[in-house]
Amino acid sequence: MLHTIAKNKHGPLTESMAHAVESCVHCGFCLAACPTYSELGQEMDSPRGRIVLMKQVLEEKLPWADAQPHVDRCLGCLACEPACPSGVPYRDLISPFRAVAQPKFNRTFAEKLRRFLAAQTIPFPRRFRLAAAAGRLGKLVRPLVPAALRPMIDLVPASIPPAESWPRVTPAVGERRARVALLTGCAQQVLSPDINTATIAVLAQQGVEVIVPESQGCCGGLAWHTGDLTAAQNFARKNLAAFPADVDAILTNAAGCGSALHEYHLVLKGTPDEARAEAFRHRVMDVSLFLTKLGLRTPPPTAQVPRRIAYHDACHLANAQGVRAEPRALLRAIPGATVIELADAHLCCGSAGTYNLDQPDIAASLGEKKARAVMASGAEVVASGNIGCLTQLSSHLARLGSPIKVRHTFQVLRDAYTP
């Protein structure tokens, strides 16, 4: 697509955004893959429509406010990327555009407050745990809570599991085959800390020494995807300093975190840390991809685990990182297990970071559809590789009265290895 975006007009991210715009040939293959186009049926709420809007804004032909509602409604699921025959790097446009646009977008006081509260709690496990406790009290007075803040109250789970901690170093069982560093996440530490426990247990059992850097922090994904560039850069720099160089890989077990780490070169574009970020991102790998490449030292024994396992592709694992076959292969390694594919598997579940706070109606519709697809599969358990997806699935399956269990891939694996 031809454009007249002036070089560096919008800072160091201009080049990446302009390249994404010029890669689009306006073919429309992305429309069928886009969840918001499926929900709303509007051209401007499709990737193709949004690219045109962002292009015109960057060319200074369209007011920022005209693009804002459509850009805000984008899940950032990147389902458009594998559907695109031209290889448009949509990720190089949507998040950088939000970072550039954030100071220019108009928001109500309540919207600003909701975003502020999310930014000051979710990335910090201790604060998040306290906020969740306060949220449960807030449910008691929900009618008195401002409408813009009610989605935060509604999403607070009925209970939070006890906090867990992990050794700085967990040695490999038997001969050491690899040494890795693990990002433990922020929301995951509060909502389901057992995912980290299971991940470390499986890796150690497979001969992998696991390092948990003490000074690590949030991946910065929530900030990056909502346009808070300064916060995203601060989180990125903290992790660049925290993770050691003498490991075989930096592992993530939350798709959103892994995707964010892979985009550190964009987050730190034009800064003195850009080269470090570029090197760092090439060392990052999802835990399922790493273990598949390493190979299971011993397959799981015949265990009392669910036999029919539905697998849900987390968008930022399948679309952003291209990891689809590996989690399925690990699950199929469990004796007697059958991995079931879901209908409309390419469609996002609607979680998408803080999307279910900012766009609760669309998120709820997508979440219910995904839960119904899981129920129709006949599975006993649904597995996925992202805490946001797991939380969304748990919530909507519970609302529909389904007994289907929701587990991380590595929780299923850990249970298969447990006598």
C-alpha positions as CSV (number, residue, x, y, z in Angstrom):
1,M,0.0,0.0,0.0
2,L,1.4,3.4,-1.0
3,H,1.8,5.9,1.8
4,T,3.2,9.4,2.5
5,I,4.2,8.8,6.1
6,A,7.1,11.1,6.8
7,K,10.3,9.4,7.9
8,N,10.8,9.6,11.7
9,K,7.7,11.9,11.9
10,H,6.5,9.9,14.8
11,G,9.8,9.0,16.4
12,P,11.9,5.8,16.1
13,L,8.9,3.6,15.7
14,T,7.9,5.3,12.4
15,E,10.0,3.0,10.2
16,S,8.4,-0.2,11.6
17,M,4.9,1.2,11.2
18,A,5.5,2.5,7.7
19,H,6.9,-0.9,6.6
20,A,3.8,-2.7,7.9
21,V,1.5,-0.3,6.1
22,E,3.4,-0.6,2.8
23,S,3.3,-4.5,3.0
24,C,-0.5,-4.5,2.9
25,V,-2.1,-5.1,-0.5
26,H,-5.6,-4.6,0.7
27,C,-6.6,-8.1,-0.3
28,G,-9.0,-8.8,2.7
29,F,-7.8,-12.4,3.6
30,C,-7.5,-11.1,7.1
31,L,-11.2,-10.4,7.6
32,A,-12.3,-14.0,8.1
33,A,-9.5,-14.5,10.7
34,C,-10.3,-11.4,12.7
35,P,-12.4,-11.9,15.9
36,T,-13.7,-8.3,16.1
37,Y,-14.7,-8.4,12.4
38,S,-16.5,-11.6,13.2
39,E,-18.3,-10.0,16.1
40,L,-19.0,-6.5,14.7
41,G,-19.0,-7.0,10.9
42,Q,-17.5,-3.5,10.3
43,E,-14.6,-2.9,7.8
44,M,-13.0,-0.5,10.2
45,D,-12.9,-3.2,12.9
46,S,-10.9,-5.5,10.7
47,P,-7.1,-5.5,10.3
48,R,-7.4,-4.1,6.7
49,G,-9.7,-1.3,7.9
50,R,-7.4,-0.5,10.9
51,I,-4.3,-0.4,8.7
52,V,-6.0,2.2,6.5
53,L,-7.1,4.2,9.5
54,M,-3.6,4.1,11.1
55,K,-2.0,5.0,7.8
56,Q,-4.2,8.1,7.4
57,V,-3.5,9.2,10.9
58,L,0.2,8.8,10.5
59,E,0.0,10.7,7.2
60,E,-1.8,13.4,9.2
61,K,-4.9,13.1,7.0
62,L,-7.2,11.8,9.7
63,P,-7.8,13.0,13.3
64,W,-6.5,10.7,16.0
65,A,-10.0,10.6,17.5
66,D,-11.5,9.0,14.4
67,A,-9.2,6.0,14.6
68,Q,-9.3,5.6,18.4
69,P,-12.5,3.4,18.9
70,H,-11.4,1.0,16.2
71,V,-7.8,0.8,17.4
72,D,-9.0,0.3,21.0
73,R,-11.3,-2.6,19.8
74,C,-8.3,-4.5,18.3
75,L,-7.5,-7.6,20.5
76,G,-3.9,-7.6,19.2
77,C,-4.4,-11.4,18.8
78,L,-2.4,-11.4,15.5
79,A,-4.7,-13.9,13.9
80,C,-4.4,-11.7,10.8
81,E,-0.7,-12.5,10.4
82,P,-0.8,-16.2,9.5
83,A,-3.8,-15.4,7.3
84,C,-2.0,-12.8,5.3
85,P,-0.5,-13.9,2.0
86,S,1.7,-10.8,1.9
87,G,3.2,-11.3,5.3
88,V,2.1,-8.0,6.8
89,P,3.8,-7.7,10.2
90,Y,0.7,-6.3,11.9
91,R,2.4,-6.5,15.3
92,D,5.0,-3.9,14.1
93,L,2.1,-1.5,13.5
94,I,-0.6,-2.0,16.2
95,S,1.4,-1.7,19.4
96,P,3.8,1.0,18.1
97,F,0.8,3.0,16.9
98,R,-0.8,2.7,20.3
99,A,2.4,3.9,21.9
100,V,2.5,6.9,19.6
101,A,-1.2,7.6,19.9
102,Q,-1.6,7.2,23.7
103,P,-0.9,10.9,24.6
104,K,-3.2,12.0,21.8
105,F,-6.2,9.8,22.5
106,N,-9.0,11.3,24.6
107,R,-10.3,9.2,27.5
108,T,-12.8,9.9,30.2
109,F,-11.6,10.2,33.8
110,A,-13.1,6.8,34.6
111,E,-11.3,5.2,31.8
112,K,-8.0,6.8,32.8
113,L,-8.6,5.6,36.4
114,R,-9.3,2.1,35.3
115,R,-6.2,1.9,33.2
116,F,-4.1,3.5,36.0
117,L,-5.4,1.0,38.6
118,A,-4.7,-2.0,36.2
119,A,-1.2,-0.6,35.4
120,Q,-0.4,-0.2,39.1
121,T,-1.6,-3.5,40.3
122,I,-1.5,-6.4,37.8
123,P,2.3,-6.2,37.0
124,F,3.1,-6.3,40.7
125,P,2.2,-9.6,42.3
126,R,1.9,-8.3,45.9
127,R,-0.2,-5.4,44.9
128,F,-2.3,-7.6,42.6
129,R,-3.0,-10.0,45.4
130,L,-4.1,-7.1,47.7
131,A,-6.2,-5.6,44.8
132,A,-8.0,-8.9,44.3
133,A,-8.9,-9.1,48.0
134,A,-10.2,-5.5,47.8
135,G,-12.1,-6.5,44.6
136,R,-14.0,-9.3,46.4
137,L,-15.2,-6.7,48.9
138,G,-16.1,-4.4,46.0
139,K,-18.5,-7.1,44.7
140,L,-20.6,-6.5,47.8
141,V,-21.2,-2.9,46.8
142,R,-21.1,-3.3,43.0
143,P,-24.1,-1.0,42.4
144,L,-22.2,1.8,44.0
145,V,-19.1,1.2,41.8
146,P,-18.7,3.5,38.8
147,A,-19.8,1.7,35.6
148,A,-16.3,2.0,34.0
149,L,-14.7,0.2,37.0
150,R,-17.3,-2.7,37.2
151,P,-15.5,-4.9,34.7
152,M,-12.5,-5.0,37.2
153,I,-14.9,-6.1,40.0
154,D,-16.6,-8.6,37.8
155,L,-13.3,-10.3,36.8
156,V,-12.1,-10.8,40.4
157,P,-12.1,-14.6,41.0
158,A,-14.0,-16.0,44.0
159,S,-10.8,-17.1,45.6
160,I,-7.0,-16.7,45.1
161,P,-4.7,-19.7,45.6
162,P,-2.0,-19.2,48.3
163,A,1.2,-17.6,47.3
164,E,4.1,-19.8,46.2
165,S,7.8,-19.2,45.9
166,W,10.5,-21.0,43.9
167,P,14.2,-21.7,44.6
168,R,16.6,-19.5,42.8
169,V,18.1,-22.7,41.4
170,T,16.4,-26.0,40.9
171,P,18.9,-28.7,40.0
172,A,18.3,-31.2,37.2
173,V,17.3,-34.7,38.2
174,G,20.0,-37.0,37.1
175,E,22.4,-36.0,34.3
176,R,22.0,-32.3,33.4
177,R,20.9,-31.8,29.8
178,A,20.4,-28.1,29.8
179,R,20.3,-25.0,32.0
180,V,17.6,-22.4,31.6
181,A,16.2,-19.2,33.2
182,L,12.4,-19.0,33.7
183,L,10.2,-15.9,33.7
184,T,7.6,-16.5,36.4
185,G,5.2,-13.8,35.2
186,C,3.2,-11.4,37.3
187,A,-0.6,-12.1,37.1
188,Q,0.3,-15.8,36.9
189,Q,2.0,-15.7,40.2
190,V,-1.2,-14.6,41.8
191,L,-3.9,-16.4,39.8
192,S,-2.2,-19.7,39.3
193,P,1.2,-20.0,40.9
194,D,1.1,-23.8,40.5
195,I,1.8,-23.3,36.8
196,N,5.3,-22.3,37.6
197,T,5.7,-25.1,40.1
198,A,4.6,-27.6,37.5
199,T,6.8,-26.1,34.9
200,I,9.9,-26.3,37.1
201,A,9.1,-29.9,38.2
202,V,8.7,-31.2,34.6
203,L,11.9,-29.4,33.4
204,A,13.9,-30.7,36.4
205,Q,12.6,-34.3,35.8
206,Q,13.7,-34.0,32.2
207,G,17.3,-33.1,33.2
208,V,17.0,-29.3,33.0
209,E,18.4,-27.0,35.6
210,V,16.1,-24.1,36.2
211,I,17.2,-20.6,37.3
212,V,14.6,-18.2,38.6
213,P,16.3,-14.7,38.5
214,E,15.4,-12.9,41.7
215,S,15.4,-9.4,40.2
216,Q,13.1,-10.2,37.3
217,G,9.8,-8.3,36.8
218,C,6.7,-8.1,34.7
219,C,7.4,-8.7,31.0
220,G,5.9,-5.3,30.2
221,G,3.3,-6.7,27.8
222,L,0.3,-5.1,29.5
223,A,2.0,-1.7,29.2
224,W,3.2,-2.2,25.7
225,H,-0.2,-3.4,24.3
226,T,-2.0,-0.4,25.9
227,G,0.4,2.2,24.7
228,D,2.3,2.9,27.9
229,L,5.8,3.0,26.2
230,T,7.7,4.4,29.2
231,A,6.5,1.7,31.6
232,A,7.1,-1.0,28.9
233,Q,10.7,0.2,28.5
234,N,11.3,0.3,32.2
235,F,10.1,-3.3,32.6
236,A,12.2,-4.4,29.6
237,R,15.3,-2.8,30.9
238,K,14.8,-4.5,34.3
239,N,14.6,-8.0,32.6
240,L,17.5,-7.3,30.3
241,A,19.6,-6.8,33.5
242,A,18.0,-9.7,35.5
243,F,18.5,-12.6,33.1
244,P,21.9,-14.3,33.0
245,A,23.9,-14.8,29.8
246,D,25.2,-18.3,30.8
247,V,21.9,-20.2,30.1
248,D,20.8,-22.2,27.1
249,A,17.5,-20.3,26.9
250,I,15.2,-17.9,28.6
251,L,11.9,-19.7,29.0
252,T,8.3,-18.4,29.3
253,N,5.3,-20.4,30.2
254,A,2.8,-17.6,29.5
255,A,2.2,-16.9,25.8
256,G,1.6,-13.1,26.4
257,C,4.8,-12.8,28.3
258,G,6.8,-14.7,25.6
259,S,5.3,-12.5,22.9
260,A,6.2,-9.3,24.8
261,L,9.8,-10.4,25.3
262,H,10.1,-11.1,21.6
263,E,9.1,-7.5,20.9
264,Y,11.7,-5.9,23.2
265,H,13.6,-4.7,20.1
266,L,10.5,-2.6,19.3
267,V,9.9,-1.5,22.8
268,L,13.4,-0.2,23.1
269,K,13.7,1.0,19.4
270,G,15.9,4.0,19.1
271,T,17.3,3.7,22.6
272,P,20.9,2.7,23.7
273,D,19.4,-0.6,24.8
274,E,18.1,-1.6,21.3
275,A,21.0,-3.9,20.4
276,R,20.8,-5.7,23.8
277,A,17.0,-6.1,23.3
278,E,17.6,-7.6,19.8
279,A,20.1,-10.1,21.2
280,F,17.9,-10.9,24.2
281,R,14.7,-11.7,22.2
282,H,16.5,-14.4,20.2
283,R,17.2,-16.3,23.4
284,V,13.6,-16.3,24.5
285,M,11.6,-19.5,23.9
286,D,8.3,-20.9,25.1
287,V,8.7,-23.8,27.5
288,S,6.8,-26.2,25.2
289,L,9.0,-25.4,22.2
290,F,12.1,-25.9,24.3
291,L,11.1,-29.2,25.8
292,T,10.0,-30.5,22.4
293,K,13.4,-29.6,20.8
294,L,15.2,-31.1,23.8
295,G,13.1,-34.2,23.7
296,L,11.5,-36.1,26.5
297,R,14.1,-38.1,28.3
298,T,11.5,-40.5,29.5
299,P,7.8,-40.5,28.4
300,P,5.2,-40.1,31.1
301,P,4.2,-43.5,32.6
302,T,0.6,-44.7,32.4
303,A,-1.0,-42.3,34.7
304,Q,-4.5,-41.4,36.0
305,V,-4.9,-38.3,33.9
306,P,-7.9,-37.3,31.7
307,R,-7.8,-39.2,28.4
308,R,-9.6,-36.6,26.3
309,I,-7.7,-33.3,26.3
310,A,-8.9,-30.3,24.3
311,Y,-6.1,-27.9,23.3
312,H,-6.8,-24.2,23.0
313,D,-4.2,-22.2,21.0
314,A,-3.3,-19.1,22.9
315,C,-3.1,-16.3,20.3
316,H,0.3,-15.1,21.4
317,L,1.7,-18.6,21.3
318,A,0.2,-19.8,18.0
319,N,0.1,-16.5,16.1
320,A,2.8,-14.4,17.7
321,Q,5.4,-17.2,18.2
322,G,4.3,-19.8,15.7
323,V,4.1,-22.5,18.4
324,R,1.3,-24.9,17.6
325,A,2.5,-28.4,17.1
326,E,4.8,-28.6,20.1
327,P,2.3,-28.4,23.0
328,R,0.1,-30.9,21.2
329,A,3.1,-33.3,20.8
330,L,3.8,-33.1,24.5
331,L,0.2,-33.9,25.4
332,R,0.1,-36.8,22.9
333,A,3.2,-38.2,24.6
334,I,1.0,-39.1,27.6
335,P,-0.1,-42.8,27.2
336,G,-3.7,-43.1,26.3
337,A,-4.3,-39.3,25.9
338,T,-6.3,-38.0,22.9
339,V,-5.8,-34.4,21.9
340,I,-9.0,-32.8,20.6
341,E,-9.1,-29.9,18.3
342,L,-11.7,-27.1,18.9
343,A,-14.1,-25.7,16.4
344,D,-13.0,-22.2,15.2
345,A,-9.7,-22.7,16.9
346,H,-8.2,-19.6,15.3
347,L,-10.6,-17.3,17.1
348,C,-9.4,-15.5,20.2
349,C,-11.0,-16.3,23.6
350,G,-11.3,-12.6,24.3
351,S,-8.9,-12.3,27.2
352,A,-6.1,-10.5,25.5
353,G,-4.4,-8.9,28.5
354,T,-6.6,-6.1,29.8
355,Y,-9.0,-6.3,26.9
356,N,-11.8,-7.8,29.0
357,L,-11.5,-4.7,31.2
358,D,-11.5,-2.2,28.3
359,Q,-14.0,-4.0,26.0
360,P,-16.0,-6.3,28.3
361,D,-18.9,-6.9,25.9
362,I,-16.8,-8.2,23.0
363,A,-14.6,-10.1,25.4
364,A,-17.5,-11.8,27.1
365,S,-19.1,-12.8,23.7
366,L,-15.8,-14.3,22.5
367,G,-15.2,-16.0,25.9
368,E,-18.7,-17.7,25.9
369,K,-18.2,-18.9,22.3
370,K,-14.8,-20.4,23.1
371,A,-16.2,-22.1,26.3
372,R,-19.1,-23.6,24.2
373,A,-16.6,-24.9,21.7
374,V,-14.7,-26.6,24.5
375,M,-18.0,-28.1,25.9
376,A,-19.0,-29.4,22.4
377,S,-15.6,-31.1,22.0
378,G,-16.4,-33.8,24.6
379,A,-13.1,-33.2,26.4
380,E,-12.5,-33.9,30.1
381,V,-10.0,-31.1,30.4
382,V,-8.9,-28.2,28.3
383,A,-5.2,-27.2,28.2
384,S,-3.6,-24.0,27.0
385,G,-0.3,-22.1,27.5
386,N,-1.4,-18.7,28.7
387,I,-2.7,-17.5,32.1
388,G,-5.2,-15.0,30.5
389,C,-6.7,-17.7,28.4
390,L,-6.9,-20.1,31.3
391,T,-8.6,-17.5,33.5
392,Q,-11.1,-16.6,30.7
393,L,-11.9,-20.3,30.0
394,S,-12.4,-21.1,33.7
395,S,-14.7,-18.1,34.1
396,H,-17.0,-18.9,31.2
397,L,-17.1,-22.6,31.6
398,A,-18.1,-22.0,35.3
399,R,-20.9,-19.6,34.2
400,L,-22.2,-22.3,31.8
401,G,-22.1,-24.9,34.5
402,S,-19.5,-27.1,32.9
403,P,-17.3,-29.5,35.0
404,I,-14.5,-29.4,32.4
405,K,-11.2,-28.7,34.1
406,V,-8.9,-26.0,32.8
407,R,-5.1,-26.7,33.0
408,H,-1.9,-25.4,31.7
409,T,-0.1,-27.8,29.4
410,F,2.7,-28.3,31.9
411,Q,0.2,-29.0,34.8
412,V,-1.2,-31.8,32.7
413,L,2.3,-33.1,32.0
414,R,3.3,-32.8,35.7
415,D,0.3,-34.7,36.8
416,A,1.1,-37.4,34.2
417,Y,4.5,-37.9,35.7
418,T,3.2,-38.0,39.3
419,P,2.6,-41.5,40.6
